[in-house]
Amino acid sequence: MGLAVALACAIATPGAAAADANTRVHWRLAEPVQVPVPTPRKVLLLDPRIEVHELSAGGVTQKVPQLTREASDHFDRALRGVLATRADVVAVPLPALAETEQDELDDTIATFNVVAGEAFAHTQPGLVGWEDRAARFDYTLGFGLPWLQARTGADVLLVTYGVDYQSTGGRKAMAVMGALVGVGLPTGFARLRCALIDLATGDILWLHSEGTGTGNLTDAETMRGIVEKTLATLPPLAPKP
């Protein structure tokens, strides 16, 4: 449930310098500069980390591997379809990694998940003591993965987390019965969070959290709509000079 809580918290933390309430953009992409700053173009695609759970009538949740695979496949197709329409982005596949390399990548992603949660929480407008961080987003992991950049030629890593809680038939029936007597029963929710991490520096260049009030990431059209809305908040990534 830790990931679900982190993603749910992201809903309620609007960003200051953002395209919408659930977006954060590093100042290197968000602010115009007199001297052009090289910005990334090649994007290394990390497999999405999406989990689909069923929510029973009694409120018990259970991960469903088949539905998890379906949601991940829908995301992958939708993402590649959207990226294909952008001339400023070149998708690069993740190569096979040695065990030690995979461990380092996993550690980086785990660090990102913690820092991203802090970034959402501490860039709210009006938060006393954090006004500068909200006005000029510059969160970083403090380290990058230069060896992965050198191997792939990519500039940034695309990271995706998702959770999807879907009601079973029994819970849906209980929700209908509850509505008849004025009792509301949550039937699920879904949330997807995407980010770009600079492979050279570890800077978080872009963050976006998007979701729906009911769990349905296993629906291809719903997933496509979420991915399109998410990528619409990504600023142009100018070619490197």
N, C-alpha and C positions, 0 to 999 in steps of 0.2 A: 504493500500500500504506500511505501515511501514515495515512489515515483508518481503515483496518482495524486498524493497530497502536494508534491512539488509543482506538478503541472496545474492543479486546481488553483494553487496560490498565484500562479502566473496570470490567471484570468483577472485578478483584482488589483494588479499592479501596473497602471498605465505609465507609459514612458513620456518623457518630456520632449526630446528631440526624436520624434518617431512619426512614421507615416500614419499610424493609427494607435489606438490605446494599447495594443499588445505587441508593439514592435520597438526594438532598440537598434540603433545604428551607430557604429563607431564614428567618431568625428572625422576620421580619415576619409570616410565615404559620404558623411552627412554634410560637411562644411566645405564651401568653395575655398580654394587656396590659390595664391598668385603663382606659385611655382608648382607645376603639376606633380602630384605624388603618384608613383607607380601603383596601380591597383590591380587586383588579381583578375585573371581571365580563365585559367584552367582550374576546374573544380573537381577535386577527388571525391567520388561518391562512396560514402561508407554505407554498408547495409543498414537499413532502418531498424531501430529497436522498438518494435511495436508489440504490445501485448493485448490480447482480447480475452476478456473474462465474461463468464455468465454469472448473473446475479439471481439467486434463487428466491423463492417466495419468502423464505426465512431470513433473507439478507446475507446468505453465505455466498462468497465469490470463489470461482474456480477458473483457472486459466484453461483455455481451449486451444490446443496446438493447431488444429486444422483451421480454425477461424483466424488465428494469429498469422498463419501462412497466407491465407487469403488476403488479409488486410495489408500485409507486407508486399504481396504481389501487386495489389491495386495501387499502392503508393509508388512502387518502382515504375510501373507503366505511366502513371499520371505525371510523375516527376520528369521522366525522360521526354514525355510529350511536350511539357511546358518548356523545358530547357532547349528543346529543338527549335523553338520559335524565337529564341533570344540569340542575336548575333554576337553579344558580348560575353557569352559563356561557352566554354568547351568542356564537356563532361569527360572525366578520366576515370577508368575503373580501378578499383583497389587491387594491387597485385597480391600474389601469394606471399605470406609472411612467415618467417621463422618463428619459433615459439617465443624466443626472447623479444623479437620485434612486436609480436602480437601482444605480449604482456605490457610492453611500453605504450602501445596504442591504447590498450584497455585502461591503463593507469591515467593516460591523458584524458580519455573520455570521462572517467570517473571524476577527475578533477574538474573538468568542464561542467559536469552536472551540478556540482556544489557551487562553483563560481557563478554559473548562470542563475541559480536560485537567488544568490545574494544580489546579483545584478538587477534582477527584476524587483527585488524587495527594496533596494536602496536607491532606485532612480525614480521614485514617485514624486510628482510635483508637490511642493509644499512640505516635504519632509525636512524638518529642521536639522541643520548640521550636514546635510548631504546635497545642498543645492548645486554645488559645483559639479558633482558627479552626475546629477540629473541633467544639467544643462550641456555637459560635454562628455558624452558616454565614452569611456576609455578602459573598460574592463579587460583584463588579460589573464591568461593562465601563468604568465611569468616565464614560460618556456615553450618552444615549438617542437616540431619534428623535422628538423632539417634533412635528416637522412631519407625520410619518406618523400620530401620535396625533391631531393636530388634524384631519387630513383624514378619518380613518376613524372617530373616536370610540372607538377601541379603547384598552384599557389595557395589554395585554400582547401580545407576539408569540410564537407557538408555532413553535419551530424543531425540525426533525426530520432526523437523519442516520441512514443505515442502510447496512450492507454485508451481502452475502449471497454466500457461496462454495459453489457446487454442483458435485458431481462429475459428470463425463461418464460415459457407460456404460463406457468403457474403464477409468476409474479405479475405478469400483465393482467391476468384475470383478477388478482387481488387488487391491482390498481384501479380497475374498472369498478369493482365492488366498493372500494374505498371512496371513489369519487361520488358514488351515489349517496353516500352518507356524509359527504363533506370532509373526508380524510384524504390528504394528499400523500401519495406513495411514490418516491423517486423510482423511475424506470431505467435509469442509466445515464451515462454521459460519455463523451469522447473528447479527447484533446490531443493535439499534435504540436510538437515544438521542434522547430528547425533552427539551425545556426550555421554560420560560416566561421571557421577558425583559421587564422593565418598560420600556415605551416612553418614559416620562418620565425615568427615572434611569439606565437601563442595568443595574439590579440583576438578577442571576440569581435568580429567585424559586423555581424548582424545576427539578431535574435528575433524570432517571431513565434507566438503561441496562438493557435487557432483551434476551435472546436465547435461542438454542437451540444444541445441540451439532452440529446438521447444518443445512446451508443449505436453507431452504425458505420464504422469504418470498413466493414466487410461489404458495404454496398459500393460498387465501382463508381457510380455517378457522384455519390456523396464524397468519396475520397478525392475524386478529380476536382470537385468544387473547392474543397478545403485546400488542396495543393495549389490550385490556381490563385486563390485568394492569398495564400501564404507567399507565393513567389512574386505576387504583384507588389509586395512591400519591399522587395529586394532592390536597392538602388542599382543603377547601371554600373557594371564592372568594366571600366575602360581598358582597352588593350594595353599591354605594357609597351612603353616606348622602345 
